């Protein structure tokens, strides 16, 4: 592995971490698509900054691009607050207009400059190591590495300094206001960080990959934990893992690095979406199936508790009285026996002491909705876990 390969992976990893931090809060605030709007609408800010300075490396480009990103958010929210359209419609109205303005400005005034739409959208990580930062004749590494590294350092500093404010304003704006800090300032601060991160990364990785790195790792982590700090850590890990594995996938297939990283992000999300222990599709389907069976079990136990007649409790008549098909009745009987809820004597089903106590507690919980009644049952039954 040569130095260029190391630098490409390092740049991609730093971009992934820098994007994961604001991306986590965007996902939690249900504002994931605003990152897409910001990533496209910063283009006019970059172009105007270049027209003013005639220098693609000027910090003014980042400042104006970030300002344009914040303007995008303000316009989206203003249109949404009219009540005439929803947020997704407002986003669809604002960012194509701003992006188109940037495209027109480039086409008319910047044809002779290395500033084009393809660079903004897809970038080219493979070329990042060749754009060096040289100070006093000393090569100190790729420019992209220093730019995104500086942005990441600032982002981490702001995260540490304002973590409590970000956390509270994300989950409860009313509480945030009552504690004395403005949710609006925190909100627009987050949008500014998102804009700066986007413009800092677009030259190396492109706007499309920035959106993917902001949303996919955070969305994947969201399916695995409810702890904010763990979610941030997992989002960073998934981003870095996808960046490195995506690079080697591109190397093996001789394909686009940005496309391969995005593919890995998609595959990782799909795997977690299917197999996450609590929120995954398979886990949810299994839990719902078990809950249906447990509801049937409770119905069955209530039937036994309320009927003393032998005929009503005979194994061969249960399906008739409770209107179950054969397989369902068999599953419920097996579950009840497995948990020592019933005994079967001469084909007559009766409640055990445990079954009678379970049924009474379940009825009390249904009536009172007090968790204390069912605490000892939560480990064994999905029905009572909420």
Secondary structure, 3 states (H helix, E strand, C coil): CCHHHHHHHHHHHHHHHHHHHHHHHHHHCCCCCHHHHHHHHCHHHHHHHHHHHCCCCCHHHHHHHHHHHHHHHHHHHHHHHCCCCCHHHHHHHHHHHHHHHHHHHHHHHCCCCCCCHHHHHCCCHHHHCCCEEEECCEEEEEHHHHHHHHHHHHHHHHHHHCHHHHHHHHHCHHHHHHCCCCHHHHHHHHHHHHHHHHHHHHHHHHHHHHHHHHHHHHHHHHCCCCCHHHHHHHHHHHHHHHHHHHHHHHHHHCCCHHHHHHHHHHHHHHHHHHHCCCCCHHHHHHHHHHHHHHHHHHHHHHHHHHCCCCHHHEHHHHHHHHCCCHHHHHHHHHHHHHCCCEEEECCEEEECHHHHHHHHHHHHHHHHCCHHHCHHHCCCCHHHCC
